[in-house]
């Protein structure tokens, strides 16, 4: 159960732009990566976030 589900759905609908990037994970509640930081899915999401930031920061220096 995600207490923020409706808000997230509304946000995603409003944010459908070409430059908008959002990673969704099925079957887990909002904030799962903070609640269970050592689960495999949490580790995968952290790695994805770091890679995304590295790509964006490297583009700024070109």
Backbone torsions as a table, in degrees:
resi	resn	phi	psi	omega
1	UNK	NA	132.2	179.8
2	UNK	-117.8	110.0	-178.0
3	UNK	-65.7	-15.3	179.8
4	UNK	-106.3	14.9	-174.3
5	UNK	-55.9	-50.6	-177.6
6	UNK	-61.1	-40.7	179.1
7	UNK	-64.9	-40.0	179.6
8	UNK	-66.7	-43.5	178.5
9	UNK	-60.2	-45.1	179.0
10	UNK	-61.8	-44.5	179.3
11	UNK	-59.9	-46.4	-179.0
12	UNK	-63.0	-39.4	178.5
13	UNK	-65.2	-39.6	-178.5
14	UNK	-74.7	-22.6	-173.0
15	UNK	-99.8	18.7	-179.0
16	UNK	-75.7	80.7	176.8
17	UNK	-121.0	159.6	-178.8
18	UNK	-63.9	-34.3	-177.3
19	UNK	-90.7	3.2	-179.0
20	UNK	-88.2	129.6	178.5
21	UNK	-120.7	128.9	177.9
22	UNK	-141.3	133.1	178.4
23	UNK	-105.1	122.1	177.6
24	UNK	-110.3	148.2	-179.5
25	UNK	-127.6	118.3	-178.8
26	UNK	-74.0	141.1	169.8
27	UNK	83.8	10.2	178.1
28	UNK	-128.9	150.2	-178.4
29	UNK	-79.9	163.4	176.1
30	UNK	-56.9	132.4	178.8
31	UNK	81.5	12.8	-175.8
32	UNK	-59.1	-34.7	-176.4
33	UNK	-69.0	-24.3	175.3
34	UNK	-84.0	-33.7	-179.2
35	UNK	-73.2	-37.6	-177.3
36	UNK	-130.7	69.3	-171.6
37	UNK	-65.8	-19.4	-177.2
38	UNK	-99.6	3.0	175.3
39	UNK	-69.8	152.4	-178.0
40	UNK	-57.2	-45.4	-178.5
41	UNK	-63.4	-35.9	177.6
42	UNK	-65.9	-41.9	177.4
43	UNK	-63.2	-40.2	179.3
44	UNK	-64.5	-41.5	179.5
45	UNK	-66.8	-42.1	177.5
46	UNK	-60.6	-42.1	178.9
47	UNK	-63.9	-40.7	178.7
48	UNK	-63.5	-43.4	179.2
49	UNK	-61.8	-44.6	179.6
50	UNK	-62.9	-43.0	178.6
51	UNK	-62.8	-42.3	178.7
52	UNK	-60.3	-44.9	-179.9
53	UNK	-66.0	-40.8	178.1
54	UNK	-60.1	-43.7	179.7
55	UNK	-62.5	-43.2	-178.8
56	UNK	-69.1	-41.4	-178.7
57	UNK	-69.2	-37.2	179.8
58	UNK	-68.3	-32.1	178.6
59	UNK	-66.9	-31.2	-178.5
60	UNK	-69.4	-22.6	-175.9
61	UNK	-94.0	-3.9	-178.5
62	UNK	-80.3	NA	NA
